[in-house]
Amino acid sequence: MSSTDPTIKDFETAIAELESIVKKLEDGDLPLETSLQLYERGVQLSRFCHSSLEEAERRIEVLNERGELTPAPAALTDDGGRPSSSKG
């Protein structure tokens, strides 16, 4: 199994598709096989998103390395947090 699925374009697309899958599964009126396929796709999307967030965290740490490596903001490690971007 490849960790990078070529059908997943980017983080935003993956999140949108994952949300759609969750809604379909919550409705509960799908055949079992379809539900399993959607669940499997959801796991792939979730792994892609998690990997993307980890990569973004590493990039932020490198960008902040101006003499001392500072950890990424806690918002990036929270599930519900939104990272704030500051330019300077």
N, C-alpha and C positions, 0 to 999 in steps of 0.2 A: 504494500500500500504506500502510495506517495503522500507526503504531508502537504504538498501543494496541489490542490485540485484545479486544473486548468479551466473548469467551468465557473470558478469563483473569480470575479473580476477585481473587486476591491472591498475594503472594509464596509463602506456604506451600503453597497449592493448586498453584501452578505448579511448585514444586520436587517435590512429590509426583507430579504427572503426568509430569514429566520423568524422574524415577527409574523410573517404571513403563514409560515408552517405552524407556529404555535397557535394561531387563531383557528386554523383548520383542524388541528388536533383537539383543541378545546371544544369545538362544536360537537365532535364525537359521532358524526353520522357517516363515517368513512368505513369501507371494508377493512378488515384486519390487515391484509397484505398492503394496502395503500397506506394505512397508518404506520406500519413498520418501515415502509420505504421513506415516508416523510420523516419519521424519527431518525432514521439513518442519515438522511440528508441534513437534518438539523444538527446532528452530532458533528458532521463534517464542517458545517458552517461555524458552529461554536468553536471548534478547534482552530479554524482559520482566524476567527476574530481574536481569540486568546493569543495566538501566535503574533498577530499584527500588533496587538497592544503591547506585548513584550518587546517587540522590535522597536516600537515607538519609544518605549521607556528607555531602552538602551541608547537610542539616538539622542534623546534628551540629555542623558547622562554625559555623553560625549560632547554635545554642544555646550554644556555647562562647565566643561573642564577648562577653566581659565586659570589654572594654577592649583586648583583642588577639585577633585571629583565630588560633586554633590549628588545625592540620590534624587531620583525623579520625585515630583510632587506626589503626595499621598493620594490625590484625586485620581491618578492614573492606576493605582492599585486597588481602588474601591470599585465595586461593581456599579454603584449608582453615581459615582463622582464624575464631574466633567472637568477635564483638564483646562486650565486657563493658559492662554498663550500670551506671553509678553515678548515684545520685540525690543531689542535695544543693543 
